[in-house]
Amino acid sequence: MHLAITDGAKRTLVTNLDTRVRYSEQKTNKESSDSWLKFKAANYLDVDGQYGEITHLTEFDDNLIYFQMNAVGRLAVNDRVAL
């Protein structure tokens, strides 16, 4: 995936994002709008690019698993919540 910023008629390639996973805001009870549809610019995680691009994301046993060309990893998804 590539991110491009458009400035009028000019188009500038910013970076290659093949190892980036974006995440939404956390959902809360009785919210007026769905936080799972809100992706802020700073809400992302870059995995180690030395193992290649991310080729697949899947859920398994309440974990988010990512596959790269030469690796497999797990992303934290609200593992623990402290009150």
Secondary structure, 3 states (H helix, E strand, C coil): CEEEEEECCEEEEEEECCCEEECCCCCCCCCCCCHHHCCCCCCEEECCHHHCCEEEEEEECCEEEEEECCEEEEECCCCCCCC
